[in-house]
Amino acid sequence: MAKKKKQQKLPKLGLLYLDYVLRFFDKSNFKGWPDKIETVTYHWKNDKDRFIKEVKRKKIDVLIGNIPATAYETFREIARELPHVQFIPSMDTQFSNKSKENVTRFAWKYDIPIPKTYIFYDHKKAEKFIDSTDFPKIIKKSYGPSNYGGYFVHKVDSAQEAHNLLAQKKYHPVYMQDFVPMEADVRVMLIGHKPVCAFWRRPPEGEWLTNTSQGGSMDYMDVPKELLDLAVKVSKAANAEYWACDIAVGQDGKYRILECATAFAAFPYIRDWIGQYLMWKFSNGRFPLPNMPLYNWEELGKMDASVLRTLRYITFGRYTPSYDGAFFLDSKTKETEEGEMYLHELDALYPVLLTEDRTKEEWPSEKWNFQDNYGHTVRKVHAQSNPHYNDEDENSESAEQENMIELTEKKVEKLLTSVEGIGKKKAEKIMDKFNTTELVHALETAPEKLVEEISWFKKKFLTKLQKEWKEFKKKL
């Protein structure tokens, strides 16, 4: 008689909580998980070492929970001290949770459409830019414990208004965007890169903010497929198990990302779906995926919000074609740029997907924490605090990042003047616009910013400069 195949051991799950922070998940979101689910709470201040010891003592394999902006850098360090614990979402996925600045850098890297954005760490440069730019502009608080409700988003119509606002608010960094007239914006929530909820937020008559806390209205009907496609692209770029995007629908007909993060308000049934998705992911398919049909939100959205806040464990049957089904169910269609499509055809285009399990850091703080590092030489990372990688190539790339140094102005000038067509005067103009840190960052992550920010700097200069930069780095 054949032996019964032994069931694979499930990982030990833990829920991450922080004092004074609303809890996104509860054990009930993981209904049916057979093993004990641990909880660990971070108490702020000097709690890092105790927290790490508790996670180790409880032998947690997967730690699930969102990290607020003010704890993000600390948890970068904690994650490095716990190389065998998988954080869900990963610290890289939660990079955008920290600040609007990080959302922008994420968008620049992955060619995601956003309003044209300007970030200044040097306030004198910000003031100079304000005196030379066009208005209106949007000024936002980039970083802090509370960035919600539109209270830290300001429209300024003149240079004087901008100067007055920054003198009063003292935001750092100075984060500005071109004002884009909007018809509305759309919040899209995704699980496993599949849209599971989407709704419009429309500003009151004569206003521009769409937040419902500021008087905006909302509805769930007829969100365009093309807008959902953009949300899926962004979720995939972030490698997010769960994700939310705010997408502006401009009066020019274009879609632009305004916000994105793993920390968002969600009805309990959506958190249940996320829990079921994670159970499926970590059990090798032993637990079933929830069926979350596309545009389910149009029907659920007909209920009062007070009802939606109490609904749990919602399930849907899968579409199965039959003679009467073809008559009744196929009558509902959606207009797309590709033409009219049945709902079940659309749903098949958006499968629930697994995220990648990665060991390499995409957004290490030594390179990307500009807010704290600006003006300082980038420090080397102590060997014992580095992530433990298995792949030799990844180790060498990590070492290259750790040994980055801040270039002197003399070296930068030499680099710029090595490009045919850029003399000393033009090099000085570039350096007046970008300091050494900003220029290196632009060359590494968003070189097109040089073309956008400097009117005479053509693409041919950029191509030559990138080539020279590549050779220049080899000599450092």
N, C-alpha and C positions, 0 to 999 in steps of 0.2 A: 504494500500500500504506500502510495506516494506521501511524503511528508508535507504537512501544511506549511505554506510559505510564511515565514515570520514577518509580521508587520513592521515596517520601518519605524524606528524610534522618532518621536516628535521632538522638536526643539523646545527648550524651556522658554516660555514667553514671560516678559515682564512689562508692566505699564509704567511709564515715566510720568511722575507728577512733580509740580513745583509749588511751594507755598505761595499763596496769593494769586495764583494763576488758574483760570477756569479750566476744568478738565474736559478734554475733547472725547476721550474714550472711557468706557467703564467695562468691567468684566462681562457685563450682560451683552456687550456688542460682539462677544466671541461665544455666542450660545452654541453649546455642543462640544466645545473643546474639552477633551477628556481629562487633561492633566491640570494641576494647580497652576493658576496664573499669578505670578508674584507682582507686587507693587513696590516701587522705590520712590521716595520723595526727596527732592533736592531742597535744602533749607537756606540757600543763598550764603552770603558772606564767605566764611572760610570753610565751606562744607565739602569741598572737592574731594579731599582724601577720604573722608568718612563715606561719601557717596560711592566712590570707586570700590572701597572695601565691601560695602553692602551688596553691590552688584556681583562681585566675585563670590561672596559668601553664599548668595542665593543661587549661584551657578546659572545665571541667566544667559541664554544664547541670543535672544532677540529682544531688544528694548524698544518699545513702541510709544511714540509721543512727540508732540510739537515742542520746539524750544523757542521761547520769546527772544526778541532782539537783544535785550540786556544780558542774557545768559549765553548767547551764541558763541562768543569767543572762548568762554570757559569750557563749554561742551566740546569745542574743537580739541581742547587739551585733554578732556576726559576721554573722548573717543580714541585718542592715540594711546592712552593708558589702558584701554580695554580693546586690544586689537582683535580678539576672538569674539567680541560681541557685535552683532549686526544691529545698527541703529536704523529704525524705520520711522519716518523717512530718513535717508542718509544725511549726513552733515552737508554734503554737496547739494543734495536736493533742497535742503533747507537754507541754502545760501541766500535765496531771495527773500526769506522771512526776515532777515536782519534789517534791511533798509531799502528805500527806493533807489538809492545809489547802486546797490547790488542787483536789483531788478534790471537796471539800465545796463550794467556791465554784462549780465547774463544775455540780455537782448542783443547787445552789440556783438557778442561772440557768435551767436547762432543766427544772425541776420533776421531778427524778429522785428517787425515794424512797430515803432514807438514814435511819439512826438519827438521832434528834434530837441535834444537835451544837452544842458551845459552844467558841468560840475566843477566847483572851485573850492580848493582847500586854502588858498591864499586869498584873503578877503580884499586886499588891495587890487588884485587882478579882477575880482568879481566887480568891484566898484568901477574899475576902468571899463569892463565889458558893458556894464549897465549904461554908462554914459555914451556908448557907441552903438548900441543895438537898437532894434525896432521893438515896438510894443503893440499890443498887449503881450505880457508874459505870465506864466504860471510859476509861482515860487512855492515849494513844498518843504515841509520838515522831513528830512530823509530818514532820520534815525531816532528811536526813542521808545519808551514803554507803551505809548499809546498813539497810534497813527490813524485812528479810525474816525469815520463819520464826517470827513471833509473839514474838520475844524482846524487842520494844519495844512490846508491847501488854499492859496491866496491868488487872486487875479489882480495883477498890477497893470495900470494903463499908462504909466509914465515912469521916467527915470527917477523922479522925485519920490513917487509912491514906493518904488522898489527900495531906494535908499532908506526911507523912513521905516519901512517894514523890517528890513534887516537890522537897523539900529535898535528897533524895539524887540524883535524876536531873537536876534543873535543866533540864527540857525547855523549849524556847522555839520557838514560842508554846506556851502551855498549851492542849492539844487534848483535849477531853472529849466523850464521847457517853453517852447513856442506854444502860444494859445491856439488850439485847434477847435473851431466851432463844431459842436456835436449835435446830432439829432437825438442821441441817447447812448447809453452803454449797456452791455450785456454781461452778466455774471454767468460763467460756465463752470460747472463742477465736473470733475472727471475721476473715474476709478479705473486703474489699469489702462489708461489712455482712452477710455470710452466715455463720452459725455453722458451723464446720468441726471443732470438737472441744468436748466438754463432759464434765465428770465431777464426781461428788459427792465431798465430803470430810466425813467424819463424825467427831465427837469421840469419844475413848475413854469408856467407861462412867464416869459421874460427873464428867466434865470438860466444859469449855466451848470450849477452843481446838480448831479443826479441822485445823490444820497437820499434815501427815504427819510433819514433823520433830519434832513434839511428841506423836507417838503416834497421830495420827488415821488413819483408814482411807479408802480411795477406791474407787469403782467407776464404771462408765460407763453404767449402764442406766437407762432410763426418765426422762430429764430432761424435765420438762413443757414443752410448746410455749409456754405463757404466760410461762415464765421466759426462754425463748429470745427471745420478743418484746421483753421488757424489755432484754435485751442488745443487740438490733438497734437499739432506740430510742437507747440510750446511744452506740453506735458511730456512728450517723448524726449525733447532736448533736456529737460530737467530730470529724466529718468525717475518720474514720480509715481509712487503707488497710488497716491490720491493728490488732487491738485485743484486749484481754482484760479481762473483768469477773469479780470475785468477788461473788456474789449470795447473801445470807443468806436462808435459808428459816426464817422465824420459827415458833415454836410457835403463834402466832396465825394462821398460814397466809399471812402477807403476805411479799412479796419486797422486799428492801432491798439497795441497792448498798453494798458494803463497800470495795472497791478497784477501780480501773480504770486502765489504762496501755497504752502500746505496748511497754514493756519487760517481758517475761515469759519464763519457761522454755517452750520448745517443741521437740518432736521434730524431727529434720532434715527429715522429709518435709513437715512443716507449713511450715518455712522455704522449702522448695522450692516449695510452692504459692504462698507470698507472692511469691517471685521470679518465678514464671510470671504471677501476677496483674499485677505491676508491668511485666513485659515486654509484656503485652497492653495495659496502660494507656498506655505510652509509645511504642507502635508503631502506634497507631491501628488496633488489631485485626489487625495483620500476624502476630502470634503468637497461638496459641489460648489460651483460658482453660482452666485445669485444671477437670475435672469433680469436684466435691466434694459428693457426695450427702449430704443431711441424715441424721443418725444413723449416718454411716459409722463413728463412734467406737465404737459398740456392738460392731461386728464386730472392728475393729482392737484394741479394748481387751481382747479375749480372749487376745491375745498377751502374752507376758512383756515387761516394760519393757525388758529387756536386748536383746530382738529389735527392739522399736520404735525403740530408739536407733540402730539400724544401717540401718533401711529408708530408701531414697531413691527419689524419682521415682515415687511410687505413682500409678497411674491407675485410673480406674473407667470402665466403659462406661455410656452413657446408657440410661435406661429406654425401651424401645420396646414398645408394647402389641402382643400377638399372642394367639392362642387359648390356647396353652399358657402364655404369660407371664401372662395374666389368671388362669389357674388357680393357678400356683405363686407368682408374685411378689406378686400382690394379696392373698395370704393373710396378709401381715404388715401390721398396722395399729397405730395409736396412739390412745389415748383423749385427747381434748382437751375444752375447755369447750364447743366447738361440736359435739361428738359424735365418733364414731369416724371416723378418716381413714386412707386408704392412705398408705404412705410416699412414693410418687411424687407424690401430691397435695400432701402437706406440702412436699416438696422444691420444688415449683413456686411455693410461696408465698415462698420465700427466694432470689430471684435474686442473683447477684453484681453489684454496682453500682459504677459509677465514683464516685470522690470528686470534690469540686469543687476547681478550681484558683482560689485566692483571692489577691488582692494586698493586702488590708487586714488589719491585725492585729486580732484579736479580744481578745487578752489582753495588751496592752502592759504592760511591767514598771513604767513610771512610775505606772500606776494600780493594778496588781494585785500588785506585790511588797511586800506589807504587812510581811513579816518584816524587810526592810531599810529600808523607808521610814517605818515607824511612828515617830511623834513628830517627824518632820521635815516641813517644808513641801515639798509635791510640786514637784520642780524642773522647770523648762522644759527641753525637749529641744532640743539644738543642731540647727540646720536640717540640717546635712550628715549627721547620724546618723538622720534620719527615713527611713522607707521611701519609695521612689519610686512614687507612685500616678499612674495615668492619669486617673482619674475625678475631676472637680472637686468633686462632692459629697463623695467620700471624703476629699479634701484638707481641706475645711472642717470635717468631723466630727473629723478627726485634730487639727486646730488647736485645736478646742474642748477636746479632752482634754489637749493640751499646756499650755493656759493655766489648768488647774485650780489653785485656791489652797486652802490650809487655812483654814477659817472660824474666826473667833474665837468664844468662848463667848457673847459679847454678841450677835453676829449670829444664832447658833443659837437663843438664847433668844427673840429677836425673831421668828424664823420660827415657833417652836413656839407662842408666845402669840398669833400671828395667826390661829390656828385656834380657832374658836368652841368653847368648852367646855374649853379648856386654858389655865389661868391660870398665874401665876408658880410656884406650889408644884408643880403637876403638871409644868411644864416642867423644874423642878429635879430631880424624880424621874426623868424621862426622861434628863436629862443625867448623872445619877448612874449610870444603867444603861449608857448609851452615851456615850463621849466624842465629840468633834466628828468625828474621822476615821471612827469606827465608825458614827455616825449617817448621815453622808453616804453611806458605802458601803451601808448598809442601804437607804436611800431609792433609790439608783441600781440596786441589784442584787437585793436580797431584802427588800422592804418588809414582807412578811408576818411577818418576825422580830420586828417591833415588837409585833404582836398576840400572838405566841407568848410573848415574854419579859416583857411588862407586862400583868398580869391585868386592869386596868381600861381598857386601851387597846383600844377596840372598833373594828370595821371602819369605822364611820362617821367616826371620827377619822382613820383611815388614808387614806380617800378624800379628806377635806378637806386633810390634810397634803400628800398627793401633788400636789394641785392648787396649793396655796400654794408648794410647792417648785419646781414648774414655773415659776411666775411669778417666784419669788425668784431663780432662776438667770439669768433674763433681765436682771436688774438688776446682776448681779455684773460 
